Amino acid sequence: MLISWEDFQQVDLRVGRIVRAEPFPEARKPAYRLWIDFGPELGVKTSSAQITDLYRPEELVGRLVVCVVNLPPKQIGPFRSECLLTGFPDEAGRVVLCVPERPVPPGSRLF
């Protein structure tokens, strides 16, 4: 299905830096609770991410990631997820994070 340029522009994809990551034992599927800093305009947003197969919380802190920041918040058990972390499945179905090739400021918008 083709979409218009205007449709694409409605999806707000931004770069953020993970500032906190911890296990999310209450989630139905293995996941982490993340706090991601999108700079002064958007601040820190939370996300629940099922990325436990390839990543550990301590190695996520400080990483730049790409997220959708204009979806409605979603309540996942006791945690409120405010953005969607993006990634691609590898051959085994494990999520590989979508990241910028080089450093860019948190809050930068994909276009």
C-alpha positions in Angstrom: 0.0 0.0 0.0 1.4 3.4 -1.0 1.1 6.3 1.4 1.4 10.0 0.6 4.3 12.2 1.7 1.9 13.9 4.1 1.0 10.6 5.7 4.7 9.8 6.3 5.3 13.3 7.8 2.7 12.5 10.5 5.0 9.8 12.0 7.4 11.7 14.3 10.6 9.6 14.4 13.2 11.1 16.7 16.6 10.2 18.0 16.9 9.8 21.8 19.6 8.7 24.2 18.7 5.9 26.7 19.4 7.3 30.2 18.0 4.5 32.3 17.2 0.8 31.6 16.0 -1.9 33.9 14.3 -5.3 33.7 10.5 -5.3 33.5 9.5 -8.5 35.3 5.8 -7.6 35.3 5.6 -7.7 31.5 4.0 -10.7 29.9 6.9 -11.1 27.4 10.5 -10.5 28.4 11.1 -6.7 28.2 13.0 -3.7 29.6 11.7 -0.4 31.0 13.6 2.4 29.3 13.8 6.1 29.9 14.9 7.9 26.8 16.0 11.6 26.6 14.8 13.4 23.5 16.5 16.8 24.3 15.0 20.0 25.6 11.9 20.1 23.3 10.5 16.7 24.3 12.4 15.7 27.5 12.6 12.2 28.8 9.9 9.7 27.7 9.4 6.1 28.8 9.2 2.9 26.7 8.7 -0.8 27.3 10.9 -2.7 24.8 11.1 -6.4 24.1 14.8 -6.4 23.3 16.1 -8.7 25.9 17.5 -11.3 23.5 20.4 -9.2 22.2 20.8 -6.4 24.8 21.4 -6.0 28.5 20.3 -3.0 30.5 23.8 -1.8 31.4 24.9 -1.8 27.7 21.8 0.2 26.6 22.4 3.3 28.8 24.1 6.0 26.7 23.0 4.5 23.4 21.3 6.6 20.7 18.0 5.0 19.4 15.2 5.9 17.0 11.7 6.1 18.4 8.2 7.1 17.3 7.3 9.8 19.7 3.7 10.8 18.6 1.8 7.6 19.4 -0.7 7.7 22.3 0.8 6.4 25.6 0.1 2.8 26.3 -0.3 1.3 29.8 1.7 -2.0 30.1 0.9 -3.4 33.5 2.2 -0.9 36.0 4.3 1.0 33.5 3.3 3.8 31.0 5.0 3.5 27.6 5.2 6.9 25.9 7.2 6.2 22.8 7.9 3.2 20.5 11.5 2.1 20.1 12.2 0.9 16.6 14.2 -2.1 15.4 14.3 -4.9 12.8 14.1 -8.6 13.3 17.2 -10.7 12.5 17.1 -14.2 11.0 16.2 -15.6 14.4 13.4 -13.0 15.1 15.4 -11.1 17.7 15.0 -7.3 17.6 18.1 -5.4 16.4 17.8 -1.7 17.3 17.4 1.0 14.6 20.2 3.5 15.4 21.7 6.5 13.7 25.0 5.7 11.9 26.7 8.7 13.5 26.1 10.8 16.6 23.3 13.3 16.3 21.7 15.5 19.0 18.9 13.9 21.0 15.5 15.1 19.6 16.7 15.2 16.0 13.8 14.3 13.7 14.1 11.8 10.9 13.1 13.2 7.5 
